[in-house]
Amino acid sequence: MKADKDKISRMIKIARGQLDGVLKMIEDDRYCLDISNQLSATSAIIKNANKEILHAHIRSCVRDALKTDEPNEKIEEALSILDKMVQ
């Protein structure tokens, strides 16, 4: 992986902590909208981590592939991920 591993790890650990908090909120029968807000915050962190990884992939793997005779595979991989992100 070409992305900043420390940054991505930190983001994922924060998301994991938030998910643990959501589980506790559910167990404690907390207000629905409070739970929903926490889930949205967790989702945003995961989305940003994914974006960081994809940016690093494009800046390194795709850029390197463009210097070869067959860059299509790496370009198609990146496009496939983008398609999944906007669904």
ABEGO torsion letter per residue (X at the ends): XABBAAAAAAAAAAAAAAAAAAAAAAAAGBBAAAAAAAAAAAAAAAAAAAAAAAAAAAAAAAAAAAABABAAAAAAAAAAAAAAAAX
